[in-house]
Amino acid sequence: MGRQIVAPVALLSASVARMAAGNLQERAPVCGFAEFRELARAFNRMAEQLIVEKQLLEGRVEQRTRALNDSELRFRGVFERAQVGIAICDARGLILEVNTALTAMLCRTAEALRGAKLADLPDFRPGRLHGGELNRLVSAKLDHVRFERGFALP
């Protein structure tokens, strides 16, 4: 009687371990007493459902990745072709990227601007913006700031 209980439990336990290790194709042998057979069938149904759910999740990830890439391409196009100067900065105020319009306005190359602090540029000093908006932006109290400045063109 002991072997009739231990063997099915050991087989099911081994199947569980293989699935836990990443083998989603693993199936438990349906054997032993009725209760063990039902447990093995339930395990196998769960394994099938895991595969289906994983495929659905992978499909959603792929779809959202494509949507994100499309959005990034659209943003890049707008960013590059904008007739207004745009700078993208990190939370510390370091310039990560600038568009062509801003480089023309500031008479500087994109390479010269990347890595610089926006607040260190003469026309962007915190005191020169509306009510210290740049300080609030850098301290994460604002998520964006919009302002207009006149620039002398060369």
MDTraj code that builds the backbone (N, CA, C; nanometers):
import mdtraj as md
import numpy as np

residues = "MET GLY ARG GLN ILE VAL ALA PRO VAL ALA LEU LEU SER ALA SER VAL ALA ARG MET ALA ALA GLY ASN LEU GLN GLU ARG ALA PRO VAL CYS GLY PHE ALA GLU PHE ARG GLU LEU ALA ARG ALA PHE ASN ARG MET ALA GLU GLN LEU ILE VAL GLU LYS GLN LEU LEU GLU GLY ARG VAL GLU GLN ARG THR ARG ALA LEU ASN ASP SER GLU LEU ARG PHE ARG GLY VAL PHE GLU ARG ALA GLN VAL GLY ILE ALA ILE CYS ASP ALA ARG GLY LEU ILE LEU GLU VAL ASN THR ALA LEU THR ALA MET LEU CYS ARG THR ALA GLU ALA LEU ARG GLY ALA LYS LEU ALA ASP LEU PRO ASP PHE ARG PRO GLY ARG LEU HIS GLY GLY GLU LEU ASN ARG LEU VAL SER ALA LYS LEU ASP HIS VAL ARG PHE GLU ARG GLY PHE ALA LEU PRO".split()
xyz = np.array([
    [0.0813, -0.1188, 0.0000],
    [0.0000, 0.0000, 0.0000],
    [0.0865, 0.1263, 0.0000],
    [0.1962, 0.1269, 0.0778],
    [0.2835, 0.2432, 0.0851],
    [0.3408, 0.2802, -0.0500],
    [0.3821, 0.1781, -0.1264],
    [0.4397, 0.2028, -0.2594],
    [0.3351, 0.2613, -0.3529],
    [0.2101, 0.2205, -0.3382],
    [0.1033, 0.2717, -0.4234],
    [0.0762, 0.4198, -0.3959],
    [0.1170, 0.4668, -0.2823],
    [0.1014, 0.6088, -0.2487],
    [0.2285, 0.6859, -0.2830],
    [0.3435, 0.6295, -0.2461],
    [0.4708, 0.6989, -0.2643],
    [0.5054, 0.7167, -0.4117],
    [0.4880, 0.6148, -0.4936],
    [0.5281, 0.6224, -0.6349],
    [0.4552, 0.7340, -0.7105],
    [0.3213, 0.7434, -0.7053],
    [0.2546, 0.8527, -0.7775],
    [0.2928, 0.9911, -0.7252],
    [0.3121, 1.0015, -0.5937],
    [0.3523, 1.1302, -0.5365],
    [0.4919, 1.1671, -0.5861],
    [0.5831, 1.0716, -0.5906],
    [0.7192, 1.0973, -0.6388],
    [0.7177, 1.1383, -0.7857],
    [0.6353, 1.0706, -0.8680],
    [0.6257, 1.1057, -1.0100],
    [0.5703, 1.2471, -1.0281],
    [0.4653, 1.2784, -0.9540],
    [0.4064, 1.4120, -0.9635],
    [0.5045, 1.5179, -0.9138],
    [0.5729, 1.4880, -0.8059],
    [0.6717, 1.5804, -0.7514],
    [0.7830, 1.6072, -0.8528],
    [0.8282, 1.5030, -0.9223],
    [0.9326, 1.5194, -1.0242],
    [0.8817, 1.6064, -1.1396],
    [0.7559, 1.5858, -1.1795],
    [0.6980, 1.6679, -1.2867],
    [0.6888, 1.8140, -1.2446],
    [0.6464, 1.8361, -1.1215],
    [0.6371, 1.9729, -1.0693],
    [0.7751, 2.0383, -1.0705],
    [0.8774, 1.9663, -1.0282],
    [1.0136, 2.0209, -1.0248],
    [1.0617, 2.0563, -1.1649],
    [1.0345, 1.9694, -1.2635],
    [1.0777, 1.9978, -1.4010],
    [1.0041, 2.1200, -1.4570],
    [0.8756, 2.1318, -1.4254],
    [0.8018, 2.2492, -1.4729],
    [0.8532, 2.3752, -1.4043],
    [0.8784, 2.3662, -1.2751],
    [0.9307, 2.4815, -1.2011],
    [1.0659, 2.5251, -1.2563],
    [1.1411, 2.4316, -1.3123],
    [1.2711, 2.4631, -1.3716],
    [1.2569, 2.5237, -1.5109],
    [1.1328, 2.5353, -1.5607],
    [1.1132, 2.6017, -1.6891],
    [1.0614, 2.5158, -1.8015],
    [1.0470, 2.3860, -1.7790],
    [0.9985, 2.2971, -1.8843],
    [0.8457, 2.2976, -1.8848],
    [0.7865, 2.3885, -1.9626],
    [0.6408, 2.3983, -1.9668],
    [0.5775, 2.2850, -2.0464],
    [0.6579, 2.2042, -2.1128],
    [0.6048, 2.0892, -2.1863],
    [0.5872, 1.9675, -2.0951],
    [0.6335, 1.9789, -1.9732],
    [0.6255, 1.8672, -1.8779],
    [0.4801, 1.8321, -1.8476],
    [0.4532, 1.7020, -1.8436],
    [0.3206, 1.6533, -1.8057],
    [0.3391, 1.5434, -1.7026],
    [0.2471, 1.5389, -1.6087],
    [0.2525, 1.4378, -1.5030],
    [0.1890, 1.3088, -1.5535],
    [0.2494, 1.1946, -1.5211],
    [0.1864, 1.0675, -1.5583],
    [0.0578, 1.0474, -1.4776],
    [-0.0459, 1.0058, -1.5454],
    [-0.1756, 0.9825, -1.4803],
    [-0.1778, 0.8370, -1.4352],
    [-0.1542, 0.8164, -1.3050],
    [-0.1460, 0.6799, -1.2528],
    [-0.1823, 0.6781, -1.1045],
    [-0.1986, 0.5589, -1.0505],
    [-0.2271, 0.5432, -0.9081],
    [-0.3756, 0.5480, -0.8779],
    [-0.4039, 0.5749, -0.7521],
    [-0.5422, 0.5833, -0.7064],
    [-0.6143, 0.6972, -0.7789],
    [-0.7469, 0.6940, -0.7736],
    [-0.8292, 0.7940, -0.8430],
    [-0.7897, 0.9367, -0.8044],
    [-0.7601, 0.9589, -0.6783],
    [-0.7234, 1.0928, -0.6324],
    [-0.5931, 1.1394, -0.6973],
    [-0.4963, 1.0483, -0.7097],
    [-0.3698, 1.0831, -0.7739],
    [-0.3893, 1.1083, -0.9227],
    [-0.4737, 1.0270, -0.9856],
    [-0.5011, 1.0472, -1.1285],
    [-0.5663, 1.1840, -1.1505],
    [-0.6616, 1.2188, -1.0643],
    [-0.7284, 1.3495, -1.0773],
    [-0.6296, 1.4634, -1.0533],
    [-0.5412, 1.4469, -0.9566],
    [-0.4390, 1.5483, -0.9297],
    [-0.3460, 1.5635, -1.0500],
    [-0.3047, 1.4529, -1.1105],
    [-0.2176, 1.4580, -1.2285],
    [-0.2894, 1.5258, -1.3453],
    [-0.4181, 1.4934, -1.3655],
    [-0.4943, 1.5577, -1.4736],
    [-0.5053, 1.7089, -1.4495],
    [-0.5297, 1.7469, -1.3254],
    [-0.5390, 1.8899, -1.2919],
    [-0.4051, 1.9595, -1.3178],
    [-0.2974, 1.8930, -1.2807],
    [-0.1642, 1.9477, -1.3071],
    [-0.1440, 1.9654, -1.4571],
    [-0.1815, 1.8660, -1.5349],
    [-0.1634, 1.8724, -1.6801],
    [-0.2503, 1.9820, -1.7426],
    [-0.3731, 2.0008, -1.6907],
    [-0.4574, 2.1109, -1.7401],
    [-0.3925, 2.2457, -1.7075],
    [-0.3384, 2.2552, -1.5885],
    [-0.2701, 2.3777, -1.5493],
    [-0.1506, 2.4042, -1.6414],
    [-0.0757, 2.2990, -1.6741],
    [0.0396, 2.3133, -1.7629],
    [-0.0045, 2.3638, -1.9001],
    [-0.1142, 2.3092, -1.9522],
    [-0.1668, 2.3548, -2.0814],
    [-0.2069, 2.5020, -2.0730],
    [-0.2743, 2.5384, -1.9649],
    [-0.3188, 2.6771, -1.9489],
    [-0.2000, 2.7719, -1.9362],
    [-0.0939, 2.7283, -1.8696],
    [0.0262, 2.8111, -1.8594],
    [0.0850, 2.8402, -1.9967],
    [0.0871, 2.7406, -2.0830],
    [0.1396, 2.7603, -2.2184],
    [0.0536, 2.8613, -2.2936],
    [-0.0785, 2.8455, -2.2843],
    [-0.1697, 2.9383, -2.3523],
    [-0.1498, 3.0804, -2.2996],
    [-0.1449, 3.0953, -2.1682],
    [-0.1280, 3.2279, -2.1082],
    [0.0066, 3.2892, -2.1454],
    [0.1097, 3.2069, -2.1492],
    [0.2425, 3.2562, -2.1872],
    [0.2403, 3.3058, -2.3308],
    [0.1765, 3.2311, -2.4209],
    [0.1678, 3.2735, -2.5606],
    [0.0892, 3.4038, -2.5738],
    [-0.0215, 3.4157, -2.4991],
    [-0.0993, 3.5396, -2.5020],
    [-0.0167, 3.6575, -2.4507],
    [0.0553, 3.6348, -2.3420],
    [0.1383, 3.7399, -2.2847],
    [0.2490, 3.7811, -2.3815],
    [0.3138, 3.6833, -2.4434],
    [0.4188, 3.7145, -2.5406],
    [0.3620, 3.7942, -2.6578],
    [0.2410, 3.7594, -2.7008],
    [0.1762, 3.8338, -2.8087],
    [0.1488, 3.9778, -2.7689],
    [0.1013, 3.9977, -2.6452],
    [0.0755, 4.1340, -2.5973],
    [0.2047, 4.2136, -2.5848],
    [0.3094, 4.1499, -2.5362],
    [0.4384, 4.2185, -2.5241],
    [0.4881, 4.2593, -2.6625],
    [0.4774, 4.1696, -2.7586],
    [0.5212, 4.2000, -2.8952],
    [0.4399, 4.3153, -2.9537],
    [0.3088, 4.3121, -2.9338],
    [0.2214, 4.4178, -2.9849],
    [0.2556, 4.5526, -2.9203],
    [0.2761, 4.5529, -2.7906],
    [0.3067, 4.6785, -2.7218],
    [0.4466, 4.7280, -2.7555],
    [0.5380, 4.6362, -2.7790],
    [0.6724, 4.6766, -2.8204],
    [0.6669, 4.7445, -2.9562],
    [0.5883, 4.6871, -3.0489],
    [0.5717, 4.7505, -3.1807],
    [0.5087, 4.8887, -3.1663],
    [0.4055, 4.8994, -3.0829],
    [0.3391, 5.0283, -3.0623],
    [0.4359, 5.1302, -3.0022],
    [0.5173, 5.0862, -2.9078],
    [0.6156, 5.1753, -2.8471],
    [0.7186, 5.2204, -2.9500],
    [0.7656, 5.1276, -3.0323],
    [0.8617, 5.1633, -3.1371],
    [0.8006, 5.2612, -3.2367],
    [0.6748, 5.2385, -3.2755],
    [0.6063, 5.3304, -3.3668],
    [0.5937, 5.4688, -3.3041],
    [0.5579, 5.4724, -3.1764],
    [0.5443, 5.5994, -3.1059],
    [0.6788, 5.6717, -3.0992],
    [0.7840, 5.5978, -3.0723],
    [0.9183, 5.6558, -3.0669],
    [0.9569, 5.7150, -3.2019],
    [0.9256, 5.6440, -3.3104],
    [0.9561, 5.6960, -3.4444],
    [0.8781, 5.8241, -3.4729],
    [0.7499, 5.8260, -3.4353],
    [0.6697, 5.9475, -3.4559],
    [0.7255, 6.0635, -3.3736],
    [0.7589, 6.0356, -3.2484],
    [0.8160, 6.1403, -3.1639],
    [0.9456, 6.1927, -3.2237],
    [1.0325, 6.1021, -3.2661],
    [1.1605, 6.1420, -3.3260],
    [1.1385, 6.2345, -3.4448],
    [1.0408, 6.1981, -3.5300],
    [1.0115, 6.2810, -3.6471],
    [0.9651, 6.4202, -3.6077],
    [0.8737, 6.4276, -3.5121],
    [0.8242, 6.5578, -3.4653],
    [0.9377, 6.6355, -3.3996],
    [1.0135, 6.5693, -3.3166],
    [1.1246, 6.6321, -3.2445],
    [1.2251, 6.6917, -3.3425],
    [1.2657, 6.6140, -3.4400],
    [1.3679, 6.6600, -3.5343],
    [1.3175, 6.7703, -3.6273],
    [1.1913, 6.7621, -3.6692],
    [1.1396, 6.8589, -3.7663],
    [1.0725, 6.9805, -3.7030],
    [1.0641, 6.9839, -3.5719],
    [0.9988, 7.0969, -3.5047],
    [1.0734, 7.2263, -3.5359],
    [0.9978, 7.3307, -3.5547],
    [1.0568, 7.4618, -3.5816],
    [1.0873, 7.5376, -3.4529],
    [1.0566, 7.4762, -3.3406],
    [1.0879, 7.5359, -3.2107],
    [1.2010, 7.4551, -3.1477],
    [1.2804, 7.5209, -3.0667],
    [1.3902, 7.4515, -3.0009],
    [1.3409, 7.3634, -2.8876],
    [1.3880, 7.2394, -2.8865],
    [1.3477, 7.1444, -2.7829],
    [1.4729, 7.0795, -2.7244],
    [1.4774, 7.0743, -2.5915],
    [1.5837, 7.0017, -2.5216],
    [1.5179, 6.8972, -2.4329],
    [1.5739, 6.7779, -2.4325],
    [1.5287, 6.6720, -2.3421],
    [1.6359, 6.6586, -2.2348],
    [1.5926, 6.6727, -2.1092],
    [1.6865, 6.6694, -1.9974],
    [1.6496, 6.5580, -1.9011],
    [1.7483, 6.5129, -1.8252],
    [1.7191, 6.4148, -1.7207],
    [1.6754, 6.4884, -1.5943],
    [1.6528, 6.4137, -1.4880],
    [1.6024, 6.4722, -1.3639],
    [1.7012, 6.5696, -1.2999],
    [1.8291, 6.5584, -1.3343],
    [1.9294, 6.6504, -1.2788],
    [1.9461, 6.7764, -1.3628],
    [1.8728, 6.7842, -1.4752],
    [1.8848, 6.9002, -1.5624],
    [1.9932, 6.8860, -1.6669],
    [2.0533, 6.7664, -1.6785],
    [2.1541, 6.7439, -1.7821],
    [2.0850, 6.7220, -1.9158],
    [2.1358, 6.7873, -2.0176],
    [2.0774, 6.7760, -2.1511],
    [2.1133, 6.6400, -2.2100],
    [2.0104, 6.5662, -2.2489],
    [2.0299, 6.4357, -2.3118],
    [2.0247, 6.4463, -2.4632],
    [1.9347, 6.5296, -2.5124],
    [1.9157, 6.5410, -2.6569],
    [1.8600, 6.6785, -2.6886],
    [1.8975, 6.7319, -2.8021],
    [1.8442, 6.8597, -2.8504],
    [1.8067, 6.8433, -2.9965],
    [1.7128, 6.9252, -3.0410],
    [1.6774, 6.9177, -3.1821],
    [1.7545, 7.0230, -3.2614],
    [1.7421, 7.0155, -3.3922],
    [1.8161, 7.1037, -3.4822],
    [1.7790, 7.2494, -3.4600],
    [1.6515, 7.2769, -3.4351],
    [1.6088, 7.4153, -3.4144],
    [1.6793, 7.4770, -3.2937],
    [1.6954, 7.4018, -3.1864],
    [1.7621, 7.4565, -3.0677],
    [1.9102, 7.4799, -3.0944],
    [1.9742, 7.3890, -3.1651],
    [2.1165, 7.4105, -3.1953],
    [2.1345, 7.5365, -3.2788],
    [2.0420, 7.5614, -3.3716],
    [2.0502, 7.6829, -3.4532],
    [2.0275, 7.8071, -3.3675],
    [1.9330, 7.8007, -3.2752],
    [1.9035, 7.9156, -3.1890],
    [2.0207, 7.9499, -3.0983],
    [2.0877, 7.8469, -3.0482],
    [2.1966, 7.8684, -2.9530],
    [2.3331, 7.8769, -3.0196],
    [2.3363, 7.8535, -3.1514],
    [2.4626, 7.8543, -3.2266],
    [2.5643, 7.7586, -3.1640],
    [2.5167, 7.6398, -3.1291],
    [2.6027, 7.5357, -3.0720],
    [2.5672, 7.4031, -3.1369],
    [2.6611, 7.3118, -3.1368],
    [2.6328, 7.1792, -3.1922],
    [2.5592, 7.0955, -3.0883],
    [2.4916, 6.9944, -3.1367],
    [2.4227, 6.9020, -3.0459],
    [2.5237, 6.8360, -2.9528],
    [2.6399, 6.8012, -3.0063],
    [2.7438, 6.7362, -2.9257],
    [2.7904, 6.8276, -2.8126],
    [2.7993, 6.9579, -2.8401],
    [2.8432, 7.0523, -2.7371],
    [2.7374, 7.0700, -2.6284],
    [2.6108, 7.0526, -2.6650],
    [2.5030, 7.0714, -2.5681],
    [2.4758, 6.9470, -2.4842],
    [2.4927, 6.8289, -2.5434],
    [2.4659, 6.7050, -2.4692],
    [2.5585, 6.6952, -2.3482],
    [2.4997, 6.6662, -2.2347],
    [2.5779, 6.6523, -2.1119],
    [2.5910, 6.7820, -2.0345],
    [2.5613, 6.8955, -2.0998],
    [2.5659, 7.0237, -2.0290],
    [2.4415, 7.0358, -1.9416],
    [2.4515, 7.1195, -1.8405],
    [2.3337, 7.1468, -1.7571],
    [2.2570, 7.2607, -1.8220],
    [2.1283, 7.2396, -1.8389],
    [2.0438, 7.3430, -1.8984],
    [2.0550, 7.4727, -1.8194],
    [2.0593, 7.4622, -1.6881],
    [2.0663, 7.5807, -1.6022],
    [2.1973, 7.6575, -1.6183],
    [2.3012, 7.5944, -1.6730],
    [2.4296, 7.6620, -1.6912],
    [2.4368, 7.7407, -1.8210],
    [2.3417, 7.7199, -1.9099],
    [2.3415, 7.7953, -2.0350],
    [2.2916, 7.9361, -2.0061],
    [2.3574, 8.0382, -2.0607],
    [2.3221, 8.1770, -2.0266],
    [2.1734, 8.2096, -2.0411],
    [2.1097, 8.1647, -2.1452],
    [1.9695, 8.2004, -2.1675],
    [1.8715, 8.1167, -2.0872],
    [1.9206, 8.0190, -2.0117],
    [1.8317, 7.9302, -1.9371],
    [1.8584, 7.9330, -1.7875],
    [1.9263, 8.0354, -1.7401],
    [1.9538, 8.0428, -1.5967],
    [1.8220, 8.0482, -1.5209],
    [1.8131, 7.9778, -1.4070],
    [1.6863, 7.9687, -1.3340],
    [1.6186, 8.1017, -1.3065],
    [1.6934, 8.2035, -1.2705],
    [1.6331, 8.3325, -1.2407],
    [1.5696, 8.3992, -1.3615],
    [1.6068, 8.3579, -1.4816],
    [1.5555, 8.4217, -1.6020],
    [1.4269, 8.3576, -1.6504],
    [1.3885, 8.2454, -1.5917],
    [1.2631, 8.1810, -1.6309],
    [1.1502, 8.2295, -1.5427],
    [1.0307, 8.2036, -1.5841],
    [0.9109, 8.2475, -1.5130],
    [0.9034, 8.1839, -1.3745],
    [0.9245, 8.2626, -1.2716],
    [0.9047, 8.2174, -1.1345],
    [0.9862, 8.0958, -1.0945],
    [1.1051, 8.0785, -1.1466],
    [1.1880, 7.9649, -1.1082],
    [1.1361, 7.8305, -1.1572],
    [1.0695, 7.8294, -1.2732],
    [1.0147, 7.7033, -1.3254],
    [1.1223, 7.5973, -1.3463],
    [1.2409, 7.6407, -1.3903],
    [1.3470, 7.5433, -1.4137],
    [1.3868, 7.4747, -1.2837],
    [1.3944, 7.5506, -1.1740],
    [1.4270, 7.4886, -1.0447],
    [1.3230, 7.3845, -1.0067],
    [1.1953, 7.4176, -1.0256],
    [1.0889, 7.3226, -0.9927],
    [1.0923, 7.2025, -1.0869],
    [1.1284, 7.2252, -1.2121],
    [1.1387, 7.1150, -1.3078],
    [1.2504, 7.0197, -1.2663],
    [1.3658, 7.0761, -1.2353],
    [1.4810, 6.9939, -1.1972],
    [1.4548, 6.9209, -1.0660],
    [1.3806, 6.9809, -0.9741],
    [1.3519, 6.9150, -0.8465],
    [1.2313, 6.8222, -0.8551],
    [1.1814, 6.7988, -0.9751],
    [1.0716, 6.7047, -1.0031],
    [0.9375, 6.7515, -0.9479],
    [0.9241, 6.8803, -0.9216],
    [0.7935, 6.9322, -0.8808],
    [0.7076, 6.9630, -1.0031],
    [0.7704, 6.9729, -1.1186],
    [0.7007, 6.9850, -1.2476],
    [0.7510, 6.8726, -1.3366],
    [0.6670, 6.8242, -1.4279],
    [0.7153, 6.7209, -1.5202],
    [0.7537, 6.7793, -1.6553],
    [0.7194, 6.9044, -1.6800],
    [0.7628, 6.9729, -1.8012],
    [0.7489, 7.1230, -1.7785],
    [0.8130, 7.1994, -1.8623],
    [0.7979, 7.3442, -1.8574],
    [0.7992, 7.3944, -2.0010],
    [0.7159, 7.4931, -2.0256],
    [0.7115, 7.5518, -2.1590],
    [0.7344, 7.7013, -2.1420],
    [0.8252, 7.7541, -2.2202],
    [0.8489, 7.8972, -2.2177],
    [0.8985, 7.9395, -2.3544],
    [0.8858, 8.0672, -2.3811],
    [0.9326, 8.1216, -2.5080],
    [1.0375, 8.2265, -2.4780],
    [1.1427, 8.2231, -2.5563],
    [1.2499, 8.3212, -2.5425],
    [1.2870, 8.3678, -2.6813],
    [1.3203, 8.4898, -2.6893],
    [1.3711, 8.5414, -2.8158],
    [1.5207, 8.5165, -2.8239],
    [1.5679, 8.4760, -2.9390],
    [1.7109, 8.4534, -2.9600],
    [1.7545, 8.5352, -3.0800],
    [1.8690, 8.5937, -3.0679],
    [1.9243, 8.6662, -3.1820],
    [1.9795, 8.5647, -3.2801],
    [1.9351, 8.5715, -3.4013],
    [1.9853, 8.4794, -3.5032],
    [2.1161, 8.5322, -3.5581],
    [2.2074, 8.4437, -3.5951],
    [2.3388, 8.4874, -3.6458],
    [2.3271, 8.5576, -3.7793],
])
top = md.Topology()
chain = top.add_chain()
for i, resn in enumerate(residues, 1):
    res = top.add_residue(resn, chain, resSeq=i)
    for name in ("N", "CA", "C"):
        top.add_atom(name, md.element.get_by_symbol(name[0]), res)
traj = md.Trajectory(xyz[None], top)
